[in-house]
Amino acid sequence: MTSKNDQLSGQDMIRWFRAAAPYIHAHGGATFVIAFDGESIAGPEFDHLIHDLAILNSLEIRLVLIFGARPQIEQRCHALQVPVHYHHCLRITDDASMQIARQVIGDLRIAIEAKLSAGLPQTPMADARIRCVSGNWVTARPAGIIDGIDLGHTGEVRRIDSVAIHQQLEQGNVVLLSPLGYSLTGEIFNLSAEAIATAVATSLQADKLIFIGQRDAALPREITLDQITDYQHPMLAAAQTACLGGVERVHLLDRLIDGALLQELFSRDGVGTLISAHSFESIRQATIDDVGGILELLHPLEANGVLVKRSRELLEREIEKFTVMERDGSVVACAALYPYPESQVAELACLAVSDSYRRRGRGKQLLAVLEQRARQQGLQALYVLTTQTAHWFIEHGFQRSDIADLPVEKQALYNYQRNSSVFRKSLN
C-alpha cells in the first residue's frame, strides 16, 4: 500500500516531467559546452554532477566538458614549496610549476574519465555506456610578456580543431578537454579552462555554454549584453565574448547547488544566471496558436471570480485584441485592449500573469505596452472593470469612475450582478 507521501511525490514527479518535457524535446541533439572549475571537482557534489552529465548524455545531448585545476595545482605547489605567482589573474608558469600542472591535470583527467566510466547499479550511471574521448584539439601560443612580466608556460588559445570535435560528437562520444594547449612546435601550455570553453563554444557554435563554479548571488536571473557592464563577475567577460561570437545562451551556475545543471536546463526559471545577446521574454500580438496558453492563464482567475469566463470560441474570435508576453515558447502573461474609437477610449481587460511570474513587474510591463498602443490609436483614456484588483490599478494611475462614464456600447453590456468597480486612466 502506498502512503500519502508516496502519492504526493508521485504527483510531483508527474508535474515535473510534464513541465520538463518541452525542454527535453528542445535539447535533444543540441551541443552544450560545460566548464567546471577545480573547486567543483574537489567538492562533495561532484559525483552528483557526473550523474547529471550522464543523464544529459542519455538524452542525446552532445557534450564537450572542460575542467579547471587551479586549486589542485596550487595545493601541489605549496606541498612541494614551489612559489605561486599571478599577474592579471594569469598564472606565471615557470618550469617547476608547469611540471606540477602537467601531473595534476593528467591525474584529474584520468579521475574524471574513471567517474564517467562507472556503471554501478542503482545509480544514474547504471548501464550508461558513456564513451569519453580526449585529444590535442586545442592549439595554443605563449601569452608572452605582459607589463614586463614573462608568463612562461602560460598560454592563450590560438585555434580549436572544431572538425575533429564535431566528428567525435557525431559518434556519440563525450569530449573531455583539459586546461592545456599544444603549440605547432610541440610545446605544452597551461591555459584557462574558461578561455578554452569560450573558444570551443564559439568555434562549434554551441547551443549553450555553461560555467559551473562560483556564482555571485547578487547577479540577476537574466542579463542581456547591453546590461552586462552593470555587473562584476569573472565569468561575465567570457560570457560576453561567447555571445558576441554567436553562442545564443551562456549560463553561470553555482557549484554548491546540488542538481543546478538539471534545474537550469529543464525548468522555465532555472537557478543560475542566463546571459544572452537578446531579451529572454518578448511582448507581441497574440495569434490563434496562443489560445491554449491564454486559456490556461485565465482559468484560475475565472474560477475565483476575478474575471468573467470566456469560451475558447469567443477567445478565438477576439484573439486580435490580445497581447501576450512569451518566455521560452510559453505564454506567461496576457492582456486585451478593446477600443471604442468614437468615444476615444479603450477597455483594458483580461490582464493576467502566471503565478510563477507575479510580483516581478510583468503586469506593469504589459500595461505600459497597451497604453502606448492606445495612444498610437489616438485614444485618450483607458477603462477597466474589476471586482478584486482595484488597489493594483489605483497604484498604477487609475482613478475611480462611474458606469455612466463608460462608452454607451459598454454600458449596455455592464453586468450588474457582478457589480464591478469602474476605473479610468488618462493617457494624456
N, C-alpha and C positions, 0 to 999 in steps of 0.2 A: 504494500500500500504506500502510495506517495504522500508525503506530508504537504502541508500548505506552503511551506518554504520552498520545497522542491517544485511545486506548481508555479510559484511566483518566479523562481529562477528560470524555469522553462519558458514562461511568458516573456521574461526579459530577453532571453536568448532569441526568441522568435522576433521580437521587436527590433533587436539589434541586427539580425540578419536581413530583415526587410529594409531597414534604414541603410545598411551597408551594401545592399545588392547593386544599386546604381554605380557605386564606386568599384565594386568587384568587377563589374562588366566593363567599366571605363578603363581600368588599369591593365586589363589583360593584354599582353603583348607590348606594353609600354616599356621604356627604358628608364631606369632610375639609377642615378649615381649617388651612392650613400657613403659619406665620410664620417668616421667616428674617431675621436681622439684617444690618446693613450690612457687618459683617466677612465674612459668608458671601458676599456679592456680590463683595467685593474679593478673596476668596481664590482659590487656584488650582483648587479643586474645584467652582467654581460652574457651569461648563459641564456637569460630570457631574450635578450636582443638577438642572439644567434637563432633561437627558436622562431622568433618573429620573422627573421630573414628567410628561414626555411618555409614559413607559411607563404611569404611573397613569391618565393621560387615555385611553390606548388601551384600558385595561381597564374603561372606562366608570365610573370613579370621579369623582365631582363635586368639583371643586377650587375653593377660594377661597384665593388667595395674598395675603399681606400682607408687604410688605418694610419693613425698617428702613433708616435712613440716617444714624445718629448719627456714625460716623467720617468719612463723606464731608462732612457739614455742618461738622464741626469742622475738618477739613483745609482746606476753603474759607475758613472764618472766619479761621484762622491765616494763610492766604496773603494775605488782604485786611486783616489786622491788626484784625479785629473781635473784641472780647473775648468769651470763652465763660464763662458762669456757670451753675451749677446750684444748686437748692435742693430738698432732699429727693429727690435723683435726678431732678428735673424741670428741663428746660432753661428758663432765663429768656430768653424770646424777645422781644427788642426789635425795632424796625422794621428795623434793618440785618440782623440775623441771620434775621429772617423772610423778607426778600427773598432771602437766600442759600439758605435752606431750600427755598423755592419753586423756585428754579432747579435746585438739586441734585436734589431729589425728582423734578422733571419730567424731568431728564436720565436719572435711574435708571429711571424708569418706561418711557421710550422704549427704553432699552437692554435692559431685561428683555423688553419686547414684541418687540423685534427678535430676541432669542435664542429666544423661544418660536415665532417665525415661521420660523426657519431650517429647512431641509429637505435638508441635504447628503446625498448617497448615502453608504452605508457607515457611517452613524451611527444611533443610536436615534431621531433626529429625521426620518429619511428618510420622506417622504410622511406625516408626522404630521398635517398639516392641523389644527393647533390654532388655534381661534378664541379670542382673548383680548380681553376687554372690561373697561372701567373705567367708573366713574360716580360721581356725587355722592350716594352711598348712605350716607354717614356724616354724621349731623348732630351738631354739636359745640357746646359752650358754653365760655366762658373759664374757666380754672382759677381765676382771680381772684387775690386777695392772701392769701398764707399766711405766718403769723408776721411780718406787716408787709412781706413781700416781694411786690411785684407781678410776677407771672409773664408779664405782657404777652400775647403772642400764643400762649402755650402753652394748650392746651385740654383738655377732657375729653369723652369720648363721651357724647352725650345720647340718641341714638336710631339704630338701624340699620334701613334700609329692606329688611327681610328679604323682602318680597313681590317687590321688583324683582330682588334677588339670586337668589331662587328661580326666577324667570322665566328669567333668563339660564342658570342651571344646567340647567333643564329643556330648553333648546335645545342643550345640549351644549357650552356656552361655558365657558371657564376665566375666572373673575372675578379680576382683579388690583386690589388696593386699596393705595393709597399711605398713608403716615402723616400724612395731612391730613384735616381735617374742615371742614364748612361750616355756618355758623350761619344761622338764619332771617332774619337781617338782611344776609346776603351776605358776612359776614366769613370769612376763612380762618384756621384754627388749626393749629398744629403739635401733633401727637398722638403718643402712644406706640404703636408697632406692636403691642406686647404687649396693650395695652388694647383696641385695635381688634380684634385676633384673638379675645380673650376675649369681647368683646361680640358679635361676629359669630357665633362658635361657639354661644354661649348663645342668641342670637336665632334662629338656624337650627336649634337642637337638633341640631348636627352629631354625626356618629358618632365623630369623633376631632378633637382639637385637637393640633397638632404644632408644637412650638417647635424650631427649628434654630438653634443658637448655641453658647454656651459651656456645657458640661455639666461639673459637678463630679464628678471620678472617685470622690469619696468617697460619692456618692449610691448607694443600693442599686438593684438592678434594679427593685424594685417598692415603691411606697409607697401606703398607704391614707390616707384623710382623717384618721383618728384617730391616724396616725403622723406627719403632715406637720409638726407643730410641733417634731419632734425633729431637723429638718434645716434648714440655711440655704442658700438659693439664690434669686436674684432672680426666677426664674420660678415658684417654688412658690406664691406668693400668687395669681398669675394662674391657676395650675392649680387651686388650691382654689376660687377664685371660679367657674371654669368647671364643676367637678364639682358644686358646690352648685347651680349653675344648670341642671343636667340633662345636661351633657356626660358621657357614660359613661367615656371614657378620654382622658387627656392624656399626651402623650409629650414627653420632653425628649431631644433628640439633639445629639450633638457635631458641629459643623460640620467638624471636622478628619478625621472618619472617612468615607472615600470609600464611597458606597453605603449609608450609615447608614439612609436612608429606606427602601430596599428590604429591608434586613436586618431592620429593626424591624417592617415590615408583613407580611413573608412568611416569617417563621420563628417558631418557638414561643417562643424566648427573647429574640430581638432583641438590640440593642446599646445601647439607651438606658435611660432611667428611665421607668417607666409609673406614672401616678398615677390612682387610681380611688376612687370612694366605697365600693367593696366589695372584698373579697378576690378575688384572681385565681385562686385554687385553692379547691376545695371537697372535703370528705371526706363521702361519703354511702354509703348502702346500694347495693350493686350490683344491676343489673337485667339481664334477658336480653339487652338491647342492648349490654351491656358485655362479653359473652363473647369477642368477637373481640379487643378490646383487652387483656383479661386473658390470653388465649392468647398474644398477641404478647409480653407481659411474661414469661410463664412459660417460653416455648420455649427461649431461650438457657440458662436455669438448668437446665432438664430435660436439654438436650443435654450440659451439663457435669457432670451427675450430682448437682447441688446439690439438686434437687427431684425427686420421683417424678413420672413423666409422667402427666398427666390428659388423658383424651379430651374432646372437645367435648361429647359426650353426658353424661359424668359432671359436667362443669362446669355444664352447663345444669341438671342435676338439683339441684346443690348451690349454685346461684347465690345463694340467700338467706343462705348462710353468709359471703359475701364482702363486703368493704368496699373501696371504691376511692377514690383521690384523682384528681380530674379537673382538667384545665387546658385551657382553650380547646377543650372538647369532646373531648379525648383523655385516656385513662387513663394516668397516669404512675406509679402505684403501686397495689398491691393487697395484701390480706391476708385470711385467712379465720379464723373462730372456730368451733370445733366443741365445743359444751358437753356435759358429762356431768353433768347435774343431780344424779343420785343420789350422785355422788362429790364434788359441789360444786367441780368443776374444769372447765377447758376446755383444748382443744389449740389453740395458735396455729400456723397453717400457711400455706404459700404466700405468705410475706412477700417481695414483690418490688418493686424500684424500677427505673424506666427508667435505662439507662446515663447518659443526659444529666442525671439529677437525683440521682445518688448523691453522698454526702458533703455533702449540703445539709440533712440533718435530716428528710427525708420519712419514712424508716423509723421514726425515733423518734416523729414525729407520729402515724403510723398505730398504732404500739404503744400510745401513750397513749390513743387513742380506743378501741381494743379492750379495753384494761384497764378503762376506765370502763364499757364495755358489760357486761363480765363482772361487775363489781361490782354493776351495776344488776340483774343476773340472780341476785344472791345467791351468786355463786361466790367461792371463797376463794383460788384459785391458778390460774396458767397453766402448761401444759406445752408444751414444744417439742422436736421431734426434729430433729437436724441432723447433717450429716456434714462440712460445710466452714465453717460460720459460727459456731462455738462462741464465739470471742472476742467477737463483736459482742453476742451475748446475755448473756455474762458482764458486759460493760461496761454493759449496761442492766438489771442487777439479777437475772439468772437465776443459779441455783446448780445444780451438777451433781447429778443424781438417778439413780435406778435404774429399770430396766424394771419391776421388781416394784411400784414406787410408782405406775405408771400405772393408770388405771381398767381393770377386768377386760376390758371390751369392747375397749379399745385394745391391751392386752397380746396378745389373740388375733389382732390384725391386724399385730403387730410383724413387720417384715421383717428376719430375722436375717442375710440375705445383705448387706443394706446396712449393717448394724451401726451404726445411727445412735446418737449420744450423746443422752441424755435430760437436759433441764434444766428446772428448776422455779422459778417466781417467786411468792412470796406476795403476795396482794392486800390483806392486812390492814394 
